[in-house]
């Protein structure tokens, strides 16, 4: 999976083809296809209760220095999400693709959107999160322009806890160690119980292998994204981790210490895993990490020098398999 190209699509009249198979669209509202600076990709499956807030947070973003498309891909929702998205599309506020069938993949809808995008930069917004500050795109775009050594930018990540700490402890225990935070009035939601924040940072490849961070607002050069092969589809909700590791082959990440992304923890999150799913994800994470280590020619002694002991405790890599 480390070398696979997940963007190997071809356009069809009623959808897109990959490996000779049609992925059909129930409907598509893509407008004229005019080139823009940035495309914000919003994927949605049965999020009728949150998708409107997510889209509206994107539409509030100022674009004084560039142009932006919001491209939503609905993954076969059955709860009215498409009706809400269609309303925005009919006002020509967003572009919309509604897949005829649920793909069963968190990554495939993102890759379809990236293939259809006509822009220099790509970003993601989950359908239950929101953009925190209105200059997210302009500031990130201005910071990246003229700095070709950077393939993407990343912001601070604000966690908005709408569920109890007991629920967090049971499902995302690592979040309890993240620093508490008092957001600005622009970001604060009156129903939130607590906020935490992770500061933007450029992680080394070893830190990415350890933690898989870069979960905040990201603006990625589409040219590098295309070279990387898109979002890894074989890792479930760890697909973005694989994407950032592969992007890191082509350049650095520029940290922008602003509160551009609000990750809403509401008790319904995809990252609230069962024990079985957690074990499966860890197995996929281990397999991908090992493949990346081999691809980059990283030696076992380098891992021991730069990675935390917990990394070896968790994955139990041996010298023989690393240096195979």
NUVO-39410 format. One line per field, with one value per residue (C-alpha): chain; residue in three letters; y, x, z. Coordinates in nm, 4 decimals. Example, Ala and Ser with C-alpha at 12.3 -4.5 7.8 and 13.67 -1.06 7.14 Angstrom:
# NUVO-39410
mol <- c(A; A) $
type <- c(ALA; SER) $
py <- c(-0.4500; -0.1060) $
px <- c(1.2300; 1.3670) $
pz <- c(0.7800; 0.7140) $
//
This chain:
# NUVO-39410
mol <- c(A; A; A; A; A; A; A; A; A; A; A; A; A; A; A; A; A; A; A; A; A; A; A; A; A; A; A; A; A; A; A; A; A; A; A; A; A; A; A; A; A; A; A; A; A; A; A; A; A; A; A; A; A; A; A; A; A; A; A; A; A; A; A; A; A; A; A; A; A; A; A; A; A; A; A; A; A; A; A; A; A; A; A; A; A; A; A; A; A; A; A; A; A; A; A; A; A; A; A; A; A; A; A; A; A; A; A; A; A; A; A; A; A; A; A; A; A; A; A; A; A; A; A; A; A; A; A; A; A; A; A; A; A; A; A; A; A; A; A; A; A; A; A; A; A; A; A; A; A; A; A; A; A; A; A; A; A; A; A; A; A; A; A; A; A; A; A; A; A; A; A; A; A; A; A; A; A; A; A; A; A; A; A; A; A; A; A; A; A; A; A; A; A; A; A; A; A; A; A; A; A; A; A; A; A; A; A; A; A; A; A; A; A; A; A; A; A; A; A; A; A; A; A; A; A; A; A; A; A; A; A; A; A; A; A; A; A; A; A; A; A; A; A; A; A; A; A; A; A; A; A; A; A; A; A; A; A; A; A; A; A; A; A; A; A; A; A; A; A; A; A; A; A; A; A; A; A; A; A; A; A; A; A; A; A; A; A; A; A; A; A; A; A; A; A; A; A; A; A; A; A; A; A; A; A; A; A; A; A; A; A; A; A; A; A; A; A; A; A; A; A; A; A; A) $
type <- c(UNK; UNK; UNK; UNK; UNK; UNK; UNK; UNK; UNK; UNK; UNK; UNK; UNK; UNK; UNK; UNK; UNK; UNK; UNK; UNK; UNK; UNK; UNK; UNK; UNK; UNK; UNK; UNK; UNK; UNK; UNK; UNK; UNK; UNK; UNK; UNK; UNK; UNK; UNK; UNK; UNK; UNK; UNK; UNK; UNK; UNK; UNK; UNK; UNK; UNK; UNK; UNK; UNK; UNK; UNK; UNK; UNK; UNK; UNK; UNK; UNK; UNK; UNK; UNK; UNK; UNK; UNK; UNK; UNK; UNK; UNK; UNK; UNK; UNK; UNK; UNK; UNK; UNK; UNK; UNK; UNK; UNK; UNK; UNK; UNK; UNK; UNK; UNK; UNK; UNK; UNK; UNK; UNK; UNK; UNK; UNK; UNK; UNK; UNK; UNK; UNK; UNK; UNK; UNK; UNK; UNK; UNK; UNK; UNK; UNK; UNK; UNK; UNK; UNK; UNK; UNK; UNK; UNK; UNK; UNK; UNK; UNK; UNK; UNK; UNK; UNK; UNK; UNK; UNK; UNK; UNK; UNK; UNK; UNK; UNK; UNK; UNK; UNK; UNK; UNK; UNK; UNK; UNK; UNK; UNK; UNK; UNK; UNK; UNK; UNK; UNK; UNK; UNK; UNK; UNK; UNK; UNK; UNK; UNK; UNK; UNK; UNK; UNK; UNK; UNK; UNK; UNK; UNK; UNK; UNK; UNK; UNK; UNK; UNK; UNK; UNK; UNK; UNK; UNK; UNK; UNK; UNK; UNK; UNK; UNK; UNK; UNK; UNK; UNK; UNK; UNK; UNK; UNK; UNK; UNK; UNK; UNK; UNK; UNK; UNK; UNK; UNK; UNK; UNK; UNK; UNK; UNK; UNK; UNK; UNK; UNK; UNK; UNK; UNK; UNK; UNK; UNK; UNK; UNK; UNK; UNK; UNK; UNK; UNK; UNK; UNK; UNK; UNK; UNK; UNK; UNK; UNK; UNK; UNK; UNK; UNK; UNK; UNK; UNK; UNK; UNK; UNK; UNK; UNK; UNK; UNK; UNK; UNK; UNK; UNK; UNK; UNK; UNK; UNK; UNK; UNK; UNK; UNK; UNK; UNK; UNK; UNK; UNK; UNK; UNK; UNK; UNK; UNK; UNK; UNK; UNK; UNK; UNK; UNK; UNK; UNK; UNK; UNK; UNK; UNK; UNK; UNK; UNK; UNK; UNK; UNK; UNK; UNK; UNK; UNK; UNK; UNK; UNK; UNK; UNK; UNK; UNK; UNK; UNK; UNK; UNK; UNK; UNK; UNK; UNK; UNK; UNK; UNK; UNK; UNK; UNK; UNK; UNK; UNK; UNK; UNK; UNK; UNK; UNK; UNK; UNK; UNK; UNK; UNK) $
py <- c(0.0000; 0.2356; 0.2710; 0.2430; 0.5242; 0.5781; 0.8592; 0.6407; 0.7510; 0.8246; 1.0415; 0.8875; 1.0292; 0.8895; 0.8728; 0.7865; 0.4683; 0.3005; -0.0310; -0.0622; -0.0392; 0.2458; 0.4277; 0.5754; 0.9189; 0.9679; 1.3343; 1.5872; 1.9675; 2.0702; 2.4004; 2.5328; 2.3760; 2.7131; 2.6979; 2.8164; 2.8534; 2.6090; 2.3312; 2.2418; 1.8792; 1.7956; 1.4292; 1.3295; 1.0172; 1.0556; 1.3853; 1.5804; 1.7200; 1.8667; 1.9192; 2.2602; 2.4016; 2.2578; 2.4062; 2.7444; 2.7652; 2.7176; 2.9714; 3.2352; 3.2164; 3.5353; 3.5047; 3.8335; 3.6773; 3.3758; 3.1803; 2.8685; 2.5900; 2.3906; 2.0435; 1.8101; 1.4360; 1.2570; 0.8861; 0.7433; 0.9140; 0.8094; 1.0739; 1.3910; 1.5060; 1.5255; 1.7529; 1.9998; 1.9857; 2.0163; 2.3378; 2.4912; 2.3600; 2.5013; 2.8431; 2.7815; 2.8166; 2.4723; 2.1910; 1.8535; 1.4922; 1.2382; 0.8789; 0.6377; 0.3789; 0.3981; 0.3184; 0.1819; 0.3823; 0.6967; 0.7760; 0.6980; 1.0017; 1.2278; 1.0817; 1.1257; 1.4902; 1.5413; 1.3928; 1.6256; 1.9373; 2.2070; 2.3974; 2.4357; 2.3444; 2.0975; 2.0916; 1.8709; 1.9374; 1.6535; 1.6889; 1.7168; 1.9681; 2.3321; 2.5937; 2.8024; 3.1351; 3.3053; 3.3801; 3.0141; 2.9883; 3.3332; 3.3074; 2.9537; 3.0343; 3.3456; 3.1525; 2.8760; 3.0834; 3.1111; 2.8434; 2.5388; 2.3347; 2.3056; 2.0672; 2.1597; 2.3788; 2.2753; 2.4822; 2.4414; 2.1800; 2.2862; 2.0007; 2.0918; 1.8425; 1.8072; 1.4761; 1.3795; 1.3192; 0.9621; 0.9068; 1.0622; 0.8448; 0.5316; 0.6092; 0.8679; 0.8467; 1.0225; 1.3378; 1.3752; 1.4603; 1.7415; 2.0908; 2.2608; 2.5728; 2.8791; 2.9665; 3.3040; 3.4073; 3.3406; 2.9723; 2.9071; 2.7103; 2.7608; 2.3898; 2.2761; 2.1299; 2.1885; 2.2779; 2.1434; 2.2430; 2.0875; 2.3439; 2.3293; 2.1700; 2.0358; 1.6727; 1.4730; 1.1425; 0.9694; 1.1751; 1.0950; 0.7258; 0.7616; 0.9627; 1.0170; 1.3811; 1.6598; 1.6324; 2.0075; 2.2462; 2.1521; 2.3207; 2.0738; 2.1402; 1.9401; 1.8645; 1.6881; 1.5210; 1.3756; 1.2482; 1.0880; 0.8868; 1.0376; 0.9314; 0.5750; 0.3700; 0.0476; 0.1867; 0.2878; 0.6054; 0.5963; 0.6762; 1.0386; 0.9212; 0.7308; 1.0338; 1.2677; 1.0193; 0.9849; 1.3632; 1.4024; 1.2270; 1.5371; 1.8235; 1.9768; 2.0895; 2.4567; 2.5078; 2.8012; 2.8574; 2.9717; 2.8112; 2.7206; 2.3820; 2.2813; 1.9058; 1.8429; 1.5460; 1.4648; 1.0966; 0.9927; 1.0299; 0.7762; 0.7749; 0.6226; 0.2710; -0.0675; -0.2838; -0.4971; -0.1983; -0.0497; -0.3720; -0.3823; -0.0193; -0.0786; -0.3721; -0.1535; 0.1254; -0.1168; -0.2611; 0.0812; 0.2152; -0.0838; -0.0357; 0.3334; 0.2570; 0.0134; 0.2509; 0.5253; 0.2906; 0.3792; 0.1525; -0.0106; 0.1864; 0.5117; 0.4111; 0.3324; 0.6717; 0.8814; 0.6949; 0.6715; 0.3411; 0.3189; 0.2876; -0.0395; -0.1602; -0.1095; -0.2501; -0.4811; -0.4188; -0.6387; -0.5537; -0.8389; -0.7161; -0.3481; -0.4190; -0.6991) $
px <- c(0.0000; 0.2976; 0.3462; -0.0133; -0.1706; -0.5218; -0.5934; -0.5926; -0.9406; -1.0916; -1.3984; -1.7216; -2.0630; -2.2240; -1.9316; -1.5621; -1.3840; -1.0993; -0.9473; -1.2224; -1.5047; -1.7555; -1.8083; -2.1509; -2.2768; -2.6395; -2.5965; -2.3219; -2.3169; -1.9665; -2.0243; -1.7933; -1.4716; -1.2969; -0.9489; -0.9165; -0.6304; -0.7721; -1.0284; -1.1771; -1.2922; -1.5834; -1.6870; -2.0158; -2.2047; -2.5256; -2.4287; -2.7488; -2.7258; -2.3754; -2.3061; -2.4748; -2.2533; -1.9416; -2.0239; -2.1201; -1.7887; -1.6089; -1.8228; -1.7399; -1.3703; -1.2354; -1.0700; -0.8982; -0.5744; -0.7126; -1.0153; -1.1652; -1.4016; -1.5893; -1.6353; -1.8588; -1.8732; -2.1657; -2.0994; -2.4472; -2.6190; -2.9739; -3.0583; -3.1181; -2.7553; -2.7755; -3.0802; -2.8841; -2.5800; -2.7970; -2.9432; -2.5948; -2.5048; -2.8202; -2.7187; -2.3768; -2.2093; -2.0484; -1.9883; -2.1448; -2.0972; -2.3353; -2.2186; -2.4946; -2.3721; -2.1907; -1.8257; -1.7503; -1.4272; -1.3266; -1.0597; -1.2193; -1.4557; -1.1574; -0.9632; -1.2562; -1.2792; -0.9043; -0.9252; -1.2133; -1.0587; -0.9137; -0.6879; -0.3303; -0.3994; -0.6224; -0.7640; -1.0040; -1.2913; -1.4773; -1.8545; -1.8840; -1.5995; -1.5600; -1.3094; -1.2195; -1.0950; -1.2105; -0.8632; -0.7543; -0.7143; -0.5698; -0.3110; -0.2062; -0.1907; 0.0213; 0.2551; 0.3150; 0.3569; 0.7166; 0.8335; 0.8645; 1.0404; 0.7048; 0.4428; 0.1771; 0.0897; -0.0711; -0.2472; -0.3182; -0.5826; -0.8587; -1.0521; -1.4072; -1.5392; -1.9148; -1.9135; -1.8022; -1.4435; -1.5430; -1.6384; -1.3088; -1.1146; -1.2851; -1.2347; -0.9565; -0.7500; -0.4510; -0.6642; -0.6672; -0.2950; -0.3482; -0.3331; -0.6572; -0.7340; -0.9600; -1.0539; -1.1567; -1.5227; -1.5253; -1.4558; -1.6297; -1.9536; -2.1824; -2.2721; -1.9079; -1.7963; -1.4242; -1.1546; -0.8062; -0.5463; -0.2467; 0.0026; 0.1079; 0.4454; 0.6565; 0.7068; 1.0068; 0.9463; 1.0290; 0.7705; 0.5151; 0.5948; 0.5538; 0.2330; 0.0856; -0.0037; -0.1116; -0.4824; -0.5551; -0.6273; -0.3950; -0.3330; -0.1528; 0.0116; -0.1967; 0.1109; 0.2758; -0.0525; -0.0792; 0.2795; 0.2095; -0.0804; -0.3589; -0.5188; -0.4258; -0.7448; -0.6264; -0.5932; -0.9446; -0.9386; -0.5562; -0.5527; -0.4568; -0.1549; -0.0347; -0.0984; 0.1153; 0.4002; 0.3960; 0.3696; 0.6692; 0.8797; 0.8459; 0.8957; 0.8414; 0.5379; 0.5007; 0.3517; 0.1093; 0.0219; -0.3362; -0.6662; -0.7893; -0.9468; -1.2019; -1.2289; -1.5672; -1.5677; -1.9365; -1.9413; -2.0313; -1.6850; -1.5365; -1.2296; -1.4340; -1.3138; -1.4169; -1.1321; -1.1505; -1.1250; -0.8424; -0.6434; -0.7089; -0.6006; -0.2818; -0.2018; -0.2532; -0.0497; 0.2351; 0.2310; 0.2327; 0.5036; 0.7250; 0.6733; 0.7644; 1.0723; 1.1907; 1.1028; 1.3155; 1.6006; 1.5867; 1.8110; 1.7141; 1.9778; 1.8280; 1.4864; 1.6347; 1.8082; 1.5083; 1.1901; 1.0426; 1.0597; 0.6793; 0.7151; 0.9062; 0.6829; 0.3758; 0.5035; 0.7873; 0.9890; 1.2948; 1.6215; 1.5704; 1.2326; 1.3374; 1.6539; 1.5094) $
pz <- c(0.0000; 0.0417; -0.3354; -0.4574; -0.6609; -0.5260; -0.7741; -1.0824; -1.1937; -1.5325; -1.5848; -1.7102; -1.7922; -1.4777; -1.2375; -1.2363; -1.3393; -1.1565; -1.2593; -1.5188; -1.2658; -1.2508; -0.9231; -1.0037; -0.9017; -0.8015; -0.8936; -0.9531; -0.9430; -1.0514; -1.2257; -1.4956; -1.3651; -1.3436; -1.1879; -0.8252; -0.5804; -0.3241; -0.2956; 0.0414; 0.0352; 0.2650; 0.2835; 0.4402; 0.5418; 0.7434; 0.9077; 0.8496; 1.2036; 1.1572; 0.7857; 0.7630; 1.0392; 0.8732; 0.5314; 0.6753; 0.8631; 0.5309; 0.3470; 0.6100; 0.5195; 0.3700; 0.0306; -0.0334; -0.1606; -0.3463; -0.4626; -0.3077; -0.4108; -0.1507; -0.2985; -0.0984; -0.1658; -0.0051; 0.0443; -0.0027; 0.2926; 0.3801; 0.6413; 0.4399; 0.4216; 0.0420; 0.0599; 0.2721; 0.0446; -0.2660; -0.1264; -0.1042; -0.4516; -0.6118; -0.4773; -0.6385; -0.3007; -0.3196; -0.5657; -0.4906; -0.5884; -0.4364; -0.4722; -0.5689; -0.3184; 0.0127; -0.0556; 0.2901; 0.2775; 0.4642; 0.2045; -0.1332; -0.1333; -0.0565; -0.3470; -0.5864; -0.4811; -0.5230; -0.8738; -0.9672; -0.8095; -1.0343; -0.7996; -0.6807; -0.3180; -0.1336; 0.2167; 0.4157; 0.6520; 0.8234; 0.8164; 1.1946; 1.2426; 1.1457; 1.0321; 1.3364; 1.1946; 0.8778; 0.7380; 0.7427; 0.3660; 0.2997; 0.5756; 0.4844; 0.1136; 0.1714; 0.4020; 0.1448; -0.1695; -0.2812; -0.0362; -0.2573; 0.0118; 0.1914; 0.0536; 0.3084; 0.6034; 0.9312; 1.1977; 1.5665; 1.6433; 1.8830; 2.0455; 2.1419; 2.3964; 2.3803; 2.5667; 2.9163; 3.0221; 3.1079; 2.7414; 2.6333; 2.8786; 2.7464; 2.3774; 2.3302; 2.6529; 2.4948; 2.4686; 2.8469; 2.8303; 2.5775; 2.7303; 2.8327; 2.6331; 2.6388; 2.2790; 2.1471; 2.1428; 1.7669; 1.8260; 2.1568; 2.1452; 2.4465; 2.4619; 2.4774; 2.8090; 2.7670; 2.5133; 2.4559; 2.1980; 2.0235; 1.8902; 1.5250; 1.4667; 1.1826; 1.2791; 1.1633; 0.9858; 1.3154; 1.5044; 1.2357; 1.2713; 1.6484; 1.6563; 1.3087; 1.3770; 1.1332; 1.2117; 1.2019; 0.9124; 0.6286; 0.2959; 0.0687; -0.2652; -0.5105; -0.7221; -0.4266; -0.3306; -0.6814; -0.6658; -0.3285; -0.4738; -0.2651; 0.0621; 0.1604; 0.1368; 0.3024; 0.6555; 0.7593; 0.9676; 0.9711; 0.5982; 0.6593; 0.8594; 0.5542; 0.3360; 0.5463; 0.5603; 0.1815; 0.1336; 0.3628; 0.0963; -0.1245; 0.1190; 0.4583; 0.6566; 0.7517; 1.0997; 1.1362; 1.5055; 1.4510; 1.5573; 1.2092; 1.2856; 1.5483; 1.6022; 1.7633; 2.0050; 2.0479; 2.1381; 1.7818; 1.6329; 1.3956; 1.6216; 1.9066; 1.8289; 1.9553; 2.0873; 1.7737; 1.5403; 1.7444; 1.7096; 1.3343; 1.2946; 1.4913; 1.2636; 0.9545; 1.1123; 1.1836; 0.8320; 0.6673; 0.8980; 0.8214; 0.4488; 0.4762; 0.6832; 0.4178; 0.1318; 0.2869; 0.3735; 0.7439; 0.9490; 1.2765; 1.4675; 1.3344; 1.4653; 1.8050; 1.8131; 1.7098; 1.8077; 2.1543; 2.3469; 2.3249; 1.9467; 1.9859; 2.2683; 2.0500; 1.7206; 1.8284; 1.5121; 1.4770; 1.3081; 1.0594; 0.9305; 0.9209; 0.7217; 0.5072) $
//
